[in-house]
Amino acid sequence: MAIKYIPEPFRIKMVETIKMLTREEREQKIAEAKYNVFNLRSEDVYIDLLTDSGTNAMSQEQWAGVIRGDEAYAGGSSYFKLIETAQDIFGYKYIQPVHQGRAAEKVLFGLLLEEGKYSISNMHFDTTRAHVELAGGRAIDCVVAEAADPAKRAPFKGNMDVEKLESLINEYGAEKIGLVIMTVTNNSAGGQPVSVQNVRETAEICKKYGIKFCIDAARYAENAYFVKQRESGYENKSIKDIVKEMFSYADMFTMSAKKDTIVNMGGLIGIKEDEELFQACKARTISFEGFTTYGGLSGRDLEALAIGLYEGLDESYLRYRIGQLEYLASRLDEAGIAYQSPVGGHGLFVDAKAMFPHIPYYEFPGQALAIELYKEAGIRACDIGSYMLGNDPDTGEQLKSKFEFTRLAIPRRVYTQAHIDIMAEALIAIKERASEVRGYRITWEPPILRHFQASLEPINK
C-alpha cells in the first residue's frame, strides 16, 4: 500500500494550462526531435520532469520581490540584500552572484585547475565534469561503494569514500589535486544525501594535504533535511543550523540557485575567507557575467533569490517536498520497479538497467526509458547514465557509467498527487512491455555535453 501523500503547505493562486497529445502525435514529435528529449518543445510535453533546475513555482513573496528589484547596474539594493542573506545562511565572508551554477564553475574552476591537475568528487555532475575538462583538468569520482547498488537502502549513499580519496591523493600527488568537490545532494548517484560527518572527514583530509575543498551546493536544503531525519545528533537542530555547520568545513562553494532557492534563474559562488581568490573570481565575473553586483542577473532575479534562500529552508515545505518523492517511490515498490533507494531529494532515479537488462550500456537504457515515458504519457525525463557520461576525453571511447538511471526530476511546488500517480502508472505500463523496448545509437554528437544536442535513432534488431 502506498504511503500517505503529504498535502501541499500552500494554496494555488495561478495556473498554467498543459495538454496531452495523442500517442501517435507523441511518437511523431519524439522522432522529429531525433530521439533527444531536449529537442522537444515544452508545449508538446504533458508532465515535464527533465530537470528541477529553474522549473520551480515562485511564491507570492518572491513575485512581490520581482516588482521591488533594484535594476541599478552597480550597487543595487537587491544585490546587498542577497549578499547579507547568503552570509547569514552559509557563514561565508565573500559571496558572488552569477547567472547559474555552470557559470559559477566556469568562473571558479579556471582559477584552480589546469592541464595535469585533477578534481576529485563524490560524483561530478555533467556540467561540473565538463567545466573541469574545459579548464584542462580531469575528473575522478569517489562515491561510496553502496551507491553502486540501487536496491541497497543506506542513509547516506551520496557520501565520499574517504579512504579512497586519501589513496587517490597519495597516488596522484597532492600538488596535482586542484580541488575536492562534495556535491550535496549527490545528483549523479540518485539525489542521495551526504552526512555532516562525511563532509567533516573529507575536510580533514583536504586540510591535511593542503587541498581546496568545495561544496556543490545546488540542493543544500534537501541535504540538510535528510541529515535532520537520518544522522544521529541532528534530529533537534534547525535546517539552517545544519546548513551552517555543513558549509563551515569547506573553503568555498558553487551553487545553482535554480534548485533549492526555488527561482527560475540564478547562482552563487561563496568563498569563506580567501580574499585573493575572491578578487580573482570578481575579475572573471566581470569578464564572463557582467559587473560584480549583478553577476549576469537582473535586479528582480537577485531579489527573488534572496527571498528564496530562506523559503527553501522551511521545514514544512521540505517535508512536503521529500514526501512527494517518497509517495512515488512507494507506488513503484508496490509494482516491483527498481530505483536508486532510498529515494533521493529532488527526483526519483529509475534503474533502467534493471528494467531493460537486454539493452547494453552502449545502447543507452536510461535514454530508452526516457523516450518510452514520453511515448507512454507525455512525460519528459532524462538519462543519467552512459549516454550522459559521454566519451573519454583522451581516447574518445564510450564511457561506462556506474549507473543507468532515468531521472524523474520533480519541479518544486508545481505538480500534484494526480500528476505523481500518472508518473507511476506510466512506469508500470512500460514495465509490462519492457522486453519489447530496444536501445538507441547516436548518429551525431558534439564533442562535449553531448546529451543536450545529440541525434539518435532506434536500433531495430
The 8 nearest C-alpha neighbors of each residue, nearest first, counted from 0:
[[1, 2, 333, 329, 330, 3, 332, 326],
 [2, 0, 329, 330, 3, 326, 333, 327],
 [1, 3, 326, 329, 4, 0, 325, 330],
 [4, 2, 5, 1, 326, 322, 0, 6],
 [3, 5, 326, 6, 2, 323, 322, 416],
 [4, 6, 319, 322, 3, 7, 323, 318],
 [7, 5, 4, 8, 319, 9, 416, 322],
 [6, 8, 9, 319, 5, 10, 316, 412],
 [9, 7, 316, 6, 315, 319, 10, 5],
 [10, 8, 7, 11, 412, 6, 316, 58],
 [9, 11, 12, 8, 7, 13, 412, 58],
 [12, 10, 13, 9, 14, 412, 413, 7],
 [11, 13, 10, 14, 59, 9, 58, 15],
 [12, 14, 11, 15, 10, 56, 59, 16],
 [15, 13, 16, 12, 11, 413, 17, 56],
 [14, 16, 17, 13, 413, 18, 12, 56],
 [15, 17, 14, 18, 42, 45, 13, 19],
 [18, 16, 45, 15, 19, 42, 44, 46],
 [19, 17, 45, 20, 16, 44, 43, 42],
 [18, 20, 45, 377, 21, 17, 44, 43],
 [21, 19, 24, 25, 18, 22, 43, 377],
 [20, 22, 24, 23, 25, 19, 26, 377],
 [21, 23, 25, 24, 26, 374, 20, 375],
 [24, 22, 26, 21, 25, 27, 20, 374],
 [23, 25, 27, 21, 22, 26, 20, 28],
 [26, 24, 28, 22, 27, 23, 374, 20],
 [27, 25, 23, 29, 24, 28, 374, 22],
 [26, 28, 24, 30, 25, 29, 31, 23],
 [29, 27, 25, 31, 30, 26, 24, 32],
 [30, 28, 32, 34, 31, 26, 27, 25],
 [29, 31, 33, 27, 32, 28, 34, 26],
 [30, 32, 28, 33, 29, 27, 34, 39],
 [31, 33, 29, 38, 30, 34, 35, 39],
 [34, 32, 30, 454, 31, 35, 455, 29],
 [33, 35, 29, 32, 455, 30, 36, 456],
 [34, 36, 37, 33, 38, 32, 454, 453],
 [35, 37, 38, 39, 34, 379, 32, 29],
 [38, 36, 35, 39, 451, 452, 32, 49],
 [39, 37, 32, 36, 35, 40, 452, 33],
 [40, 38, 36, 37, 32, 41, 29, 43],
 [39, 41, 42, 43, 38, 44, 37, 28],
 [40, 42, 44, 43, 39, 47, 45, 379],
 [41, 43, 40, 44, 17, 45, 18, 39],
 [42, 44, 41, 40, 45, 20, 39, 19],
 [45, 43, 41, 377, 42, 46, 47, 378],
 [44, 46, 377, 19, 18, 378, 17, 47],
 [47, 45, 378, 44, 48, 377, 379, 418],
 [46, 48, 379, 49, 378, 44, 45, 380],
 [49, 47, 408, 380, 407, 379, 50, 409],
 [48, 50, 380, 379, 381, 47, 408, 407],
 [51, 49, 408, 52, 48, 409, 410, 54],
 [50, 52, 410, 408, 409, 54, 258, 53],
 [53, 51, 257, 258, 50, 54, 55, 263],
 [52, 263, 54, 257, 55, 264, 262, 51],
 [55, 53, 52, 410, 51, 263, 56, 50],
 [54, 56, 411, 410, 261, 53, 262, 57],
 [57, 55, 412, 413, 411, 58, 54, 261],
 [56, 58, 61, 262, 261, 55, 62, 59],
 [59, 57, 61, 60, 62, 56, 307, 63],
 [58, 60, 62, 61, 63, 57, 64, 12],
 [61, 59, 63, 58, 62, 64, 306, 57],
 [60, 62, 303, 64, 58, 63, 59, 57],
 [63, 61, 65, 59, 64, 60, 58, 57],
 [62, 64, 60, 61, 65, 66, 59, 67],
 [63, 65, 61, 67, 62, 66, 302, 303],
 [64, 66, 299, 62, 68, 63, 67, 303],
 [65, 67, 64, 63, 68, 299, 62, 69],
 [68, 66, 64, 65, 69, 63, 299, 302],
 [69, 67, 299, 298, 65, 302, 66, 77],
 [68, 70, 298, 75, 77, 71, 76, 67],
 [69, 71, 298, 68, 297, 72, 75, 299],
 [72, 70, 75, 73, 69, 74, 298, 76],
 [71, 73, 70, 74, 293, 75, 290, 292],
 [74, 72, 71, 292, 75, 290, 293, 291],
 [73, 75, 292, 76, 71, 78, 72, 79],
 [76, 74, 71, 78, 69, 77, 73, 70],
 [75, 77, 79, 78, 69, 80, 74, 68],
 [78, 76, 80, 302, 75, 79, 69, 301],
 [79, 77, 81, 76, 75, 80, 292, 301],
 [78, 80, 82, 76, 81, 77, 83, 75],
 [79, 81, 77, 83, 78, 82, 84, 76],
 [80, 82, 305, 84, 78, 79, 83, 85],
 [83, 81, 79, 85, 84, 80, 86, 94],
 [84, 82, 86, 80, 81, 85, 79, 87],
 [83, 85, 81, 87, 82, 86, 305, 80],
 [86, 84, 88, 82, 87, 83, 89, 81],
 [85, 87, 90, 83, 91, 89, 84, 88],
 [86, 88, 84, 85, 90, 89, 83, 91],
 [89, 87, 85, 86, 90, 243, 84, 239],
 [88, 90, 243, 86, 91, 85, 87, 246],
 [89, 91, 86, 87, 88, 243, 92, 247],
 [92, 90, 271, 86, 89, 93, 270, 269],
 [91, 93, 271, 272, 86, 90, 270, 94],
 [92, 94, 270, 91, 269, 271, 95, 277],
 [95, 93, 269, 268, 82, 270, 96, 92],
 [94, 96, 268, 267, 269, 97, 93, 291],
 [97, 95, 267, 294, 266, 268, 94, 293],
 [98, 96, 294, 266, 267, 295, 99, 103],
 [97, 99, 265, 295, 266, 296, 294, 102],
 [100, 98, 266, 265, 255, 102, 97, 101],
 [255, 101, 99, 103, 254, 266, 102, 104],
 [100, 102, 104, 103, 99, 105, 126, 127],
 [103, 101, 105, 100, 104, 99, 106, 97],
 [104, 102, 100, 106, 101, 105, 253, 268],
 [105, 103, 101, 107, 102, 108, 106, 130],
 [104, 106, 102, 103, 107, 108, 101, 130],
 [105, 107, 103, 104, 283, 280, 108, 102],
 [108, 106, 104, 109, 110, 105, 103, 280],
 [109, 107, 111, 110, 104, 105, 112, 106],
 [108, 110, 134, 107, 112, 111, 106, 105],
 [109, 111, 108, 107, 112, 106, 279, 280],
 [112, 110, 108, 177, 109, 178, 107, 113],
 [113, 111, 177, 109, 136, 108, 134, 116],
 [114, 112, 135, 136, 134, 116, 115, 111],
 [113, 115, 135, 136, 116, 112, 134, 137],
 [114, 116, 136, 113, 175, 117, 135, 137],
 [117, 115, 175, 136, 114, 176, 113, 177],
 [118, 116, 176, 137, 136, 177, 138, 175],
 [117, 119, 138, 178, 179, 177, 176, 139],
 [120, 118, 139, 179, 140, 138, 180, 117],
 [121, 119, 180, 122, 140, 181, 179, 141],
 [120, 122, 142, 159, 141, 140, 181, 158],
 [123, 121, 140, 120, 142, 187, 124, 141],
 [122, 124, 128, 127, 120, 125, 140, 121],
 [123, 125, 127, 187, 126, 128, 122, 186],
 [126, 124, 128, 127, 129, 123, 388, 448],
 [127, 125, 129, 128, 124, 130, 101, 448],
 [126, 128, 124, 130, 129, 125, 123, 131],
 [127, 129, 131, 125, 123, 126, 130, 138],
 [130, 128, 126, 132, 127, 131, 133, 125],
 [129, 131, 133, 127, 132, 128, 134, 105],
 [130, 132, 128, 136, 134, 129, 133, 137],
 [131, 133, 136, 135, 129, 134, 130, 137],
 [134, 132, 130, 135, 131, 129, 136, 109],
 [133, 135, 109, 132, 131, 113, 136, 112],
 [136, 134, 114, 113, 132, 133, 112, 131],
 [137, 135, 132, 116, 114, 113, 131, 117],
 [136, 138, 117, 132, 131, 118, 116, 139],
 [139, 137, 118, 117, 128, 119, 131, 140],
 [138, 140, 119, 118, 120, 141, 137, 117],
 [141, 139, 122, 120, 121, 119, 142, 123],
 [140, 142, 121, 160, 120, 159, 122, 164],
 [141, 143, 121, 159, 160, 158, 122, 140],
 [144, 142, 160, 159, 145, 158, 146, 156],
 [143, 145, 146, 147, 142, 160, 148, 156],
 [144, 146, 147, 148, 143, 156, 151, 153],
 [147, 145, 156, 144, 148, 143, 188, 149],
 [148, 146, 145, 144, 149, 401, 402, 143],
 [147, 149, 146, 150, 151, 145, 339, 144],
 [150, 148, 339, 151, 340, 338, 147, 146],
 [151, 149, 148, 340, 152, 339, 337, 338],
 [150, 152, 148, 149, 153, 340, 145, 341],
 [153, 151, 341, 340, 150, 154, 149, 156],
 [152, 154, 155, 156, 151, 341, 145, 340],
 [153, 155, 156, 229, 152, 341, 192, 230],
 [156, 154, 192, 193, 157, 153, 158, 194],
 [155, 157, 146, 191, 158, 153, 145, 154],
 [156, 158, 191, 185, 192, 193, 155, 188],
 [159, 157, 193, 156, 143, 155, 142, 197],
 [158, 160, 121, 142, 161, 143, 141, 197],
 [161, 159, 143, 142, 163, 162, 141, 164],
 [160, 162, 164, 163, 159, 201, 165, 200],
 [163, 161, 164, 165, 160, 166, 167, 159],
 [162, 164, 166, 160, 161, 165, 167, 141],
 [165, 163, 161, 167, 162, 166, 160, 168],
 [164, 166, 168, 162, 167, 163, 161, 169],
 [165, 167, 163, 169, 164, 168, 170, 162],
 [168, 166, 170, 164, 169, 165, 163, 171],
 [169, 167, 165, 173, 172, 166, 170, 171],
 [168, 170, 172, 166, 167, 171, 165, 173],
 [169, 171, 167, 168, 172, 166, 165, 173],
 [172, 170, 168, 169, 167, 175, 173, 176],
 [173, 171, 169, 168, 174, 175, 170, 176],
 [172, 174, 168, 176, 175, 208, 169, 171],
 [173, 175, 172, 176, 177, 210, 116, 171],
 [176, 174, 116, 173, 172, 177, 117, 171],
 [177, 175, 117, 173, 178, 116, 174, 118],
 [178, 176, 112, 111, 117, 116, 118, 175],
 [177, 179, 211, 118, 176, 212, 210, 180],
 [178, 180, 119, 212, 120, 118, 213, 211],
 [181, 179, 120, 213, 214, 212, 119, 182],
 [180, 182, 214, 120, 121, 215, 213, 183],
 [181, 183, 215, 185, 184, 214, 180, 216],
 [184, 182, 185, 219, 216, 218, 222, 193],
 [183, 185, 192, 222, 190, 191, 218, 182],
 [184, 186, 157, 190, 191, 182, 183, 188],
 [187, 185, 190, 189, 188, 184, 124, 191],
 [186, 188, 189, 124, 185, 122, 383, 190],
 [189, 187, 186, 185, 190, 191, 157, 146],
 [190, 188, 191, 186, 187, 348, 339, 343],
 [189, 191, 186, 343, 185, 184, 344, 188],
 [190, 192, 157, 343, 185, 189, 184, 156],
 [193, 191, 184, 157, 155, 222, 185, 183],
 [192, 194, 158, 157, 155, 183, 184, 195],
 [195, 193, 197, 196, 226, 155, 198, 192],
 [194, 196, 198, 197, 245, 199, 193, 226],
 [197, 195, 199, 194, 198, 200, 193, 201],
 [196, 198, 200, 194, 199, 195, 201, 158],
 [197, 199, 195, 201, 196, 200, 202, 194],
 [198, 200, 196, 202, 197, 201, 248, 195],
 [201, 199, 197, 203, 202, 198, 196, 204],
 [202, 200, 198, 204, 203, 199, 197, 161],
 [203, 201, 205, 199, 200, 204, 248, 206],
 [202, 204, 206, 200, 201, 205, 207, 199],
 [205, 203, 207, 201, 206, 202, 208, 200],
 [206, 204, 210, 202, 208, 207, 203, 209],
 [205, 207, 209, 203, 204, 208, 202, 210],
 [206, 208, 204, 205, 209, 203, 210, 202],
 [209, 207, 205, 206, 210, 173, 204, 168],
 [208, 210, 206, 207, 205, 211, 173, 204],
 [211, 209, 205, 208, 178, 206, 212, 176],
 [210, 212, 178, 250, 179, 205, 213, 209],
 [213, 211, 179, 249, 250, 178, 180, 205],
 [214, 212, 180, 251, 252, 249, 250, 179],
 [213, 215, 252, 181, 216, 180, 182, 253],
 [216, 214, 182, 253, 252, 181, 254, 217],
 [215, 217, 254, 219, 218, 214, 183, 253],
 [216, 218, 254, 255, 219, 258, 215, 256],
 [219, 217, 259, 216, 221, 184, 220, 183],
 [218, 220, 216, 222, 221, 183, 217, 223],
 [221, 219, 223, 222, 218, 312, 259, 224],
 [222, 220, 224, 223, 218, 219, 344, 225],
 [221, 223, 219, 225, 192, 184, 220, 224],
 [222, 224, 226, 220, 221, 225, 238, 241],
 [225, 223, 221, 227, 226, 222, 220, 228],
 [224, 226, 228, 222, 227, 223, 229, 221],
 [227, 225, 223, 230, 229, 224, 228, 194],
 [228, 226, 234, 233, 224, 225, 229, 230],
 [227, 229, 225, 226, 234, 224, 230, 233],
 [228, 230, 226, 227, 225, 154, 231, 234],
 [231, 229, 226, 233, 227, 232, 228, 194],
 [230, 232, 233, 229, 234, 227, 226, 228],
 [231, 233, 234, 230, 235, 236, 227, 229],
 [234, 232, 227, 236, 235, 231, 230, 226],
 [233, 235, 227, 236, 232, 228, 231, 230],
 [236, 234, 233, 237, 227, 232, 238, 228],
 [237, 235, 233, 234, 240, 238, 241, 227],
 [236, 238, 240, 239, 241, 235, 227, 233],
 [239, 237, 241, 240, 223, 312, 242, 224],
 [238, 240, 242, 237, 241, 243, 312, 88],
 [241, 239, 243, 237, 242, 238, 244, 236],
 [240, 242, 238, 244, 239, 243, 223, 245],
 [243, 241, 239, 245, 240, 244, 223, 238],
 [242, 244, 89, 240, 246, 241, 245, 247],
 [245, 243, 247, 241, 246, 242, 240, 248],
 [246, 244, 242, 243, 247, 195, 241, 248],
 [245, 247, 243, 248, 244, 249, 89, 242],
 [246, 248, 244, 245, 249, 243, 90, 89],
 [247, 249, 246, 202, 199, 245, 198, 250],
 [250, 248, 212, 246, 251, 247, 213, 202],
 [251, 249, 212, 271, 213, 270, 211, 248],
 [252, 250, 270, 213, 269, 249, 271, 214],
 [251, 253, 214, 269, 213, 268, 215, 216],
 [254, 252, 268, 215, 103, 267, 216, 214],
 [255, 253, 216, 217, 267, 100, 266, 256],
 [100, 254, 256, 266, 217, 99, 257, 258],
 [255, 257, 266, 260, 265, 258, 254, 217],
 [258, 256, 53, 52, 262, 255, 264, 263],
 [257, 259, 52, 256, 261, 260, 217, 51],
 [260, 258, 218, 261, 311, 220, 256, 217],
 [259, 261, 307, 308, 256, 311, 258, 262],
 [262, 260, 259, 258, 55, 307, 257, 57],
 [263, 261, 257, 264, 260, 53, 304, 57],
 [262, 53, 264, 257, 54, 55, 261, 265],
 [265, 263, 257, 262, 53, 99, 98, 300],
 [266, 264, 98, 99, 256, 257, 97, 255],
 [265, 267, 99, 255, 256, 97, 100, 98],
 [268, 266, 96, 254, 97, 95, 253, 269],
 [267, 269, 253, 95, 252, 94, 103, 96],
 [268, 270, 94, 252, 251, 93, 91, 271],
 [271, 269, 251, 93, 272, 91, 250, 273],
 [270, 272, 91, 92, 250, 251, 93, 273],
 [271, 273, 270, 92, 274, 93, 91, 250],
 [274, 272, 276, 275, 277, 271, 270, 250],
 [273, 275, 277, 276, 272, 278, 93, 270],
 [276, 274, 278, 277, 273, 279, 280, 272],
 [275, 277, 279, 274, 273, 278, 280, 270],
 [278, 276, 280, 274, 279, 275, 281, 273],
 [279, 277, 281, 275, 280, 276, 274, 282],
 [278, 280, 276, 282, 277, 281, 275, 283],
 [281, 279, 277, 283, 278, 282, 284, 106],
 [280, 282, 284, 278, 279, 283, 291, 277],
 [281, 283, 279, 285, 280, 284, 278, 286],
 [284, 282, 286, 280, 285, 281, 106, 287],
 [283, 285, 281, 288, 287, 286, 282, 280],
 [284, 286, 289, 290, 282, 283, 288, 287],
 [287, 285, 283, 284, 288, 289, 282, 290],
 [286, 288, 284, 285, 283, 289, 106, 102],
 [289, 287, 295, 284, 294, 285, 286, 97],
 [290, 288, 285, 295, 294, 287, 284, 286],
 [289, 291, 285, 292, 294, 293, 288, 284],
 [290, 292, 294, 293, 285, 281, 284, 289],
 [293, 291, 73, 290, 74, 78, 294, 75],
 [292, 294, 296, 291, 295, 290, 297, 78],
 [295, 293, 97, 96, 291, 288, 289, 296],
 [294, 296, 288, 98, 289, 97, 293, 297],
 [297, 295, 293, 294, 98, 300, 298, 301],
 [296, 298, 300, 299, 70, 293, 301, 295],
 [297, 299, 70, 68, 69, 301, 300, 77],
 [298, 300, 68, 65, 302, 297, 301, 303],
 [301, 299, 303, 297, 298, 302, 296, 304],
 [302, 300, 304, 298, 299, 303, 77, 78],
 [301, 303, 299, 77, 305, 304, 300, 64],
 [304, 302, 61, 300, 306, 305, 64, 301],
 [303, 305, 307, 301, 302, 306, 300, 308],
 [306, 304, 81, 302, 308, 303, 307, 84],
 [307, 305, 303, 304, 308, 309, 61, 310],
 [308, 306, 260, 310, 304, 309, 305, 261],
 [307, 309, 260, 305, 306, 311, 310, 304],
 [308, 310, 307, 312, 311, 306, 313, 305],
 [311, 309, 307, 312, 313, 308, 306, 260],
 [310, 312, 309, 260, 259, 308, 313, 307],
 [311, 313, 310, 309, 220, 238, 314, 239],
 [314, 312, 316, 310, 311, 315, 317, 309],
 [313, 315, 317, 316, 318, 312, 238, 224],
 [316, 314, 318, 317, 313, 319, 8, 320],
 [315, 317, 319, 314, 313, 318, 320, 8],
 [318, 316, 320, 314, 319, 315, 321, 313],
 [319, 317, 315, 316, 320, 321, 322, 314],
 [320, 318, 322, 316, 317, 5, 321, 7],
 [319, 321, 317, 322, 318, 323, 316, 411],
 [320, 322, 324, 323, 318, 344, 319, 317],
 [323, 321, 319, 325, 324, 320, 318, 5],
 [324, 322, 326, 321, 325, 320, 319, 327],
 [323, 325, 327, 322, 326, 321, 328, 347],
 [326, 324, 322, 328, 327, 323, 329, 321],
 [325, 327, 329, 323, 324, 328, 2, 4],
 [328, 326, 324, 330, 329, 325, 419, 323],
 [327, 329, 325, 331, 330, 326, 324, 332],
 [330, 328, 332, 1, 326, 331, 327, 325],
 [329, 331, 333, 327, 1, 332, 328, 423],
 [332, 330, 334, 328, 336, 333, 329, 335],
 [331, 333, 329, 335, 334, 330, 336, 328],
 [334, 332, 330, 331, 335, 329, 0, 1],
 [333, 335, 331, 332, 336, 330, 427, 329],
 [336, 334, 332, 333, 331, 337, 330, 427],
 [337, 335, 331, 334, 332, 338, 354, 427],
 [336, 338, 350, 349, 335, 353, 150, 339],
 [339, 337, 349, 350, 348, 340, 149, 336],
 [340, 338, 149, 348, 189, 342, 341, 150],
 [341, 339, 342, 152, 149, 338, 150, 151],
 [340, 342, 152, 339, 343, 153, 154, 151],
 [341, 343, 340, 347, 339, 325, 328, 324],
 [344, 342, 190, 191, 346, 189, 345, 347],
 [343, 345, 321, 190, 221, 346, 342, 191],
 [346, 344, 408, 409, 343, 190, 51, 347],
 [347, 345, 408, 407, 409, 344, 343, 348],
 [346, 348, 407, 406, 342, 349, 343, 408],
 [349, 347, 406, 338, 405, 404, 189, 339],
 [348, 350, 338, 405, 404, 351, 337, 347],
 [351, 349, 338, 404, 337, 353, 352, 403],
 [350, 352, 354, 365, 404, 353, 364, 403],
 [353, 351, 355, 356, 350, 354, 403, 364],
 [352, 354, 351, 350, 356, 355, 337, 336],
 [353, 355, 351, 352, 356, 350, 433, 430],
 [354, 356, 352, 357, 353, 358, 351, 433],
 [357, 355, 352, 353, 358, 354, 359, 351],
 [356, 358, 355, 359, 434, 352, 437, 354],
 [357, 359, 356, 355, 364, 438, 362, 360],
 [360, 358, 362, 361, 357, 363, 364, 356],
 [359, 361, 363, 362, 385, 364, 399, 358],
 [360, 362, 363, 359, 385, 397, 399, 386],
 [363, 361, 438, 439, 360, 359, 440, 358],
 [362, 364, 360, 361, 366, 365, 386, 438],
 [365, 363, 367, 366, 351, 358, 352, 438],
 [366, 364, 382, 405, 404, 351, 368, 403],
 [365, 367, 382, 369, 368, 363, 364, 370],
 [366, 368, 364, 370, 365, 369, 438, 371],
 [367, 369, 371, 365, 370, 366, 372, 364],
 [368, 370, 366, 372, 380, 367, 371, 381],
 [371, 369, 367, 373, 368, 372, 366, 374],
 [370, 372, 368, 374, 373, 369, 375, 367],
 [373, 371, 375, 369, 378, 370, 374, 376],
 [374, 372, 377, 378, 370, 371, 375, 379],
 [373, 375, 371, 372, 25, 26, 376, 377],
 [374, 376, 372, 373, 371, 425, 377, 22],
 [377, 375, 378, 373, 374, 372, 425, 45],
 [376, 378, 373, 45, 44, 374, 375, 46],
 [379, 377, 373, 46, 376, 372, 47, 45],
 [378, 380, 47, 48, 49, 373, 46, 377],
 [381, 379, 49, 48, 369, 407, 406, 378],
 [382, 380, 406, 49, 369, 405, 383, 366],
 [381, 383, 405, 365, 366, 384, 404, 406],
 [384, 382, 404, 405, 387, 403, 406, 381],
 [383, 385, 403, 400, 402, 387, 386, 404],
 [384, 386, 400, 388, 399, 387, 360, 389],
 [387, 385, 384, 388, 389, 363, 450, 382],
 [386, 388, 385, 389, 450, 384, 383, 382],
 [389, 387, 385, 386, 384, 400, 398, 390],
 [390, 388, 387, 386, 398, 397, 385, 449],
 [391, 389, 397, 396, 395, 398, 392, 388],
 [390, 392, 395, 396, 394, 393, 398, 397],
 [393, 391, 395, 394, 390, 132, 396, 447],
 [392, 394, 391, 395, 396, 390, 137, 132],
 [395, 393, 396, 391, 392, 390, 397, 398],
 [394, 396, 391, 390, 392, 393, 397, 398],
 [397, 395, 390, 391, 394, 398, 392, 393],
 [398, 396, 390, 389, 391, 399, 395, 361],
 [397, 399, 390, 391, 389, 396, 385, 400],
 [400, 398, 385, 360, 397, 401, 361, 388],
 [399, 401, 385, 402, 384, 398, 388, 403],
 [400, 402, 147, 399, 403, 384, 385, 188],
 [403, 401, 400, 384, 404, 147, 383, 385],
 [402, 404, 384, 365, 352, 351, 350, 383],
 [405, 403, 350, 383, 365, 351, 349, 348],
 [404, 406, 382, 365, 349, 348, 381, 383],
 [407, 405, 348, 381, 408, 347, 380, 404],
 [406, 408, 347, 346, 48, 380, 348, 409],
 [409, 407, 346, 48, 50, 51, 406, 345],
 [408, 410, 346, 51, 48, 345, 407, 411],
 [411, 409, 51, 55, 54, 413, 408, 412],
 [410, 412, 55, 413, 56, 409, 261, 51],
 [411, 413, 56, 55, 414, 410, 320, 7],
 [412, 414, 411, 410, 56, 55, 415, 409],
 [415, 413, 418, 412, 416, 419, 410, 409],
 [416, 414, 418, 417, 419, 413, 7, 412],
 [415, 417, 419, 418, 420, 414, 4, 323],
 [418, 416, 420, 415, 419, 421, 414, 422],
 [417, 419, 421, 415, 420, 416, 414, 422],
 [418, 420, 416, 422, 417, 421, 327, 415],
 [419, 421, 417, 423, 422, 418, 424, 416],
 [420, 422, 424, 418, 419, 423, 425, 417],
 [423, 421, 419, 425, 420, 424, 426, 418],
 [424, 422, 420, 426, 421, 425, 427, 330],
 [423, 425, 427, 421, 426, 422, 420, 428],
 [426, 424, 428, 422, 427, 423, 421, 375],
 [427, 425, 429, 423, 428, 424, 430, 422],
 [426, 428, 424, 430, 425, 429, 423, 431],
 [427, 429, 425, 431, 426, 430, 424, 432],
 [430, 428, 426, 431, 432, 427, 433, 425],
 [429, 431, 433, 427, 432, 428, 426, 354],
 [430, 432, 428, 429, 433, 427, 434, 426],
 [433, 431, 429, 430, 434, 435, 428, 436],
 [434, 432, 430, 435, 436, 429, 431, 355],
 [435, 433, 436, 432, 355, 357, 437, 431],
 [434, 436, 433, 432, 437, 355, 431, 429],
 [437, 435, 433, 434, 438, 432, 367, 355],
 [438, 436, 458, 435, 358, 459, 457, 439],
 [437, 439, 362, 458, 367, 358, 363, 457],
 [440, 438, 457, 362, 458, 456, 363, 455],
 [439, 441, 455, 456, 362, 442, 457, 458],
 [440, 442, 455, 443, 454, 456, 439, 453],
 [441, 443, 455, 454, 440, 456, 444, 453],
 [444, 442, 454, 453, 441, 445, 455, 452],
 [443, 445, 453, 449, 446, 454, 452, 441],
 [446, 444, 449, 447, 453, 452, 443, 448],
 [445, 447, 449, 444, 448, 390, 392, 389],
 [448, 446, 449, 445, 129, 389, 444, 390],
 [449, 447, 450, 451, 129, 125, 446, 126],
 [448, 450, 447, 445, 453, 451, 444, 452],
 [449, 451, 387, 453, 452, 448, 386, 35],
 [450, 452, 449, 37, 448, 453, 35, 38],
 [451, 453, 450, 449, 454, 444, 445, 37],
 [454, 452, 444, 449, 450, 443, 451, 455],
 [453, 455, 33, 443, 442, 441, 35, 444],
 [456, 454, 441, 442, 34, 33, 440, 439],
 [455, 457, 439, 440, 34, 458, 441, 33],
 [458, 456, 439, 438, 459, 440, 437, 455],
 [457, 459, 439, 438, 437, 460, 440, 456],
 [460, 458, 457, 437, 438, 439, 456, 436],
 [459, 458, 437, 438, 457, 436, 435, 439]]
